[in-house]
Amino acid sequence: MDPGHLFVERAPGIETPPELTHTYVPRPIRDDFVCDAPLTTAKLEQLEIYPNAHREPNDKLDALALIIVKTLRKPTDWFFRKKYVHRAVMLETVAAVPGMVGAMLRHLRSLRGLKYDGGWIAHLLHEAENERMHLMTWMEVCNPGWFDRFLVFTVQGGFFNLFFLVYLCSPRMAHRIVGYLEEEAIISYTAFLKEIDEGRIANTKAPVVAVEYWNLDPQTATLRDTVLAVRADEALHRDTNHHFADRMLIHKEDLHKDLHSTDWETVHEHPPQVTLNVSKVFPKSAR
C-alpha cells in the first residue's frame, strides 16, 4: 500500500503542507557565483582569494590552534599523498562539521539566555551547507570504496565530538582552528590544481552539481573550474572564521551592530591581504 495513503488513513484531514513541495536550492556562499552569466575559467581565476594568506597567532591560544592543525596535516599527507580527489572527500566530510556544531551551540545558548545571537547562526549553517555541497560534488567525481566510507564514518564521528568539546571550552579557539584548517585546505586545492595543470590528473568535464551550484558554464566547465570554485569558497571560510575569532577576542560579537562600520579597533597587525577590514575579511556574501 502507498505510504502516503497509510498516513492519510491514520490522520484524516491532514495533507502534505504545500511548502514541502517547494524545491530547496542551496545558495552559493559567495556573491561572485550569484550572477546571470555563467562563470568562465577566466572569471574564476580573477577571484581575489589570496591563496597564500596566513593569520599569524595573536596569543598562546591561537598558537595552540595552529599547532593542532599542523599536527593533523602530517598523517593526512602521509595517507593520501597524491590522491587529491579522495583527500577532498575526507576534507569536506570534516569541514562540514564546525559550522553545524557552532550554529547548534550558539542556537542553544541564545535560547537559554533569552537573547539575540548577534547574527552568527545563519552564517554558520550556510557554511556547513556549503561544505556539504563540496562533498556532494566530489562524490560525483569519485566512487569511494568501503574502506574510504569506513574512514569517513570514523573520522567524522571523532572530529565532531572533539570539536564539540573545544567549542564548549573555547569558541574563539574553535573558530581559529577552522581558520587554520581552511588555510591548509587552500594549500591542498592549490596542489590539486597543479596536478591538473601538469597533466597528472585528467581535466575531465565538471560534475553536473558543480555546474548548477556555482553557476559554471555548462558548455566548457571542467574539473579544474570546480577546484577553483571550491578553493574560492574555502578562502571565504578562512577569512570568516578568523574574523569570528578576532571578534570574540575584543568582545564585539554583534554582526548587525558593527558590520556597517570599520572603525572598531583591530586586534592584530595583519599582512595587507588579510587585514581586519570588514569589507574584505567578512564579505557581504557571508553576512
Residue, then its C-alpha position, 0 to 999 in steps of 0.5 A: m500500500d502507498p505510504g502516503h495513503l497509510f498516513v492519510e488513513r491514520a490522520p484524516g484531514i491532514e495533507t502534505p503542507p504545500e511548502l514541502t513541495h517547494t524545491y530547496v536550492p542551496r545558495p552559493i556562499r559567495d556573491d561572485f557565483v550569484c550572477d546571470a552569466p555563467l562563470t568562465t575559467a577566466k572569471l574564476e581565476q580573477l577571484e581575489i582569494y589570496p591563496n597564500a594568506h596566513r593569520e599569524p597567532n595573536d596569543k598562546l591560544d591561537a598558537l595552540a590552534l595552529i599547532i593542532v592543525k599542523t599536527l593533523r596535516k602530517p598523517t593526512d599527507w602521509f595517507f593520501r599523498k597524491k590522491y587529491v580527489h579522495r583527500a577532498v572527500m575526507l576534507e569536506t566530510v570534516a569541514a562540514v562539521p564546525g559550522m553545524v556544531g557552532a550554529m547548534l551551540r550558539h542556537l542553544r545558548s541564545l535560547r537559554g539566555l533569552k537573547y539575540d545571537g548577534g547574527w552568527i547562526a545563519h552564517l554558520l549553517h550556510e557554511a556547513e551547507n556549503e561544505r556539504m555541497h563540496l562533498m556532494t560534488w566530489m562524490e560525483v567525481c569519485n566512487p569511494g570504496w568501503f574502506d574510504r566510507f569506513l574512514v569517513f564514518t570514523v573520522q567524522g564521528g571523532f572530529f565532531n565530538l572533539f570539536f564539540l568539546v573545544y567549542l564548549c571550552s573555547p569558541r574563539m579557539a574553535h573558530r581559529i582552528v577552522g581558520y587554520l584548517e581552511e588555510e591548509a585546505i587552500i594549500s591542498y586545492t592549490a596542489f590539486l590544481k597543479e596536478i591538473d595543470e601538469g597533466r597528472i590528473a585528467n581535466t575531465k568535464a565538471p560534475v553536473v552539481a558543480v555546474e548548477y551550484w556555482n553557476l559554471d558554464p555548462q558548455t566548457a566547465t571542467l574539473r579544474d573550474t570546480v577546484l577553483a570554485v571550491r578553493a574560492d569558497e574555502a578562502l571565504h571560510r578562512d577569512t570568516n572564521h578568523h574574523f569570528a575569532d578576532r571578534m570574540l577576542i575584543h568582545k564585539e560579537d554583534l554582526h548587525k551592530d558593527l558590520h556597517s562600520t570599520d572603525w572598531e579597533t583591530v586586534h592584530e597587525h595583519p599582512p595587507q591581504v588579510t587585514l581586519n577590514v570588514s569589507k574584505v575579511f567578512p564579505k557581504s556574501a557571508r553576512 
